């Protein structure tokens, strides 16, 4: 009989749609892991096809996330939250991210969901990684009462992600809490115009060796698919003569500072 974990898998569809200066869009299917940070050592022992910090069919390396140095991701996340004014450490932290497959992974966006002892979502850490190996974290504190089913907030863009967009503009993000279904929706505005939307929708599946093997057979080259897809879509945009932007230095503040610029709205279902 397989063990039950609080960590899970999500079969997902990812989409991007650009509106200006040229219309462009694409979508593709992937899967994500939702990893309970405190459960990772247990997963390492219980699963044949998953390892923590060593190569396997699927693996999780803490250095792939956070600041790239600390192996204690929980400690890193707690430090970030303290710097944002949240003194109480989360009781539970879930990370939505691609695991490594055969030793490789690339996560354009990974999300840390932070919960208190009552199971209330209290903070989110959005980690964005570009193809130049630069990372940036956008923190968001959720301060409203109740149990928000969806959280909406806004923040300025600081990290250069694509050569077809500058390292400025404005993000408006809306996402659900992880459950049977999950969604993330991002709207990017530049100079007052809605430039593109991106998002993912996923359905939860139990984490097991059988589930991992099934997804390996379905997505054997997922990491390469994600990276190759980024470059292929860049080629399509270049052929459409979308202007290129020079890459500036990565922002020094890591994570973002100045949370007063972030607006949070909790959409509560009663």
Buried (B, 14 or more C-beta within 10 A) or exposed (E): EEEEBEBBBBBBEBBBEBBEBBEBEEEBEBBBBBBBBBBBEBBBEBBEBBBBEEEBBBBBBBEBBBBEEBEEBBEBBBBBBEEBEBEEBBBBBBBBBBBBBBEBBBBBBBBBBBBBEEEBBBBBBBBBBBBEEBBBBBBBBBEBEEBBBBBBBBBBBBBBBBBBBBBEBBBBBBBBBBEEEBEBBBBBBBEEEBBBBBBBBBEBBEBBBEBBBBBBEEBEEBBEBBBEBBEEBBEEBEEEEBEEBEBEEBBEEBBBBEBEEBEBBBEEEE
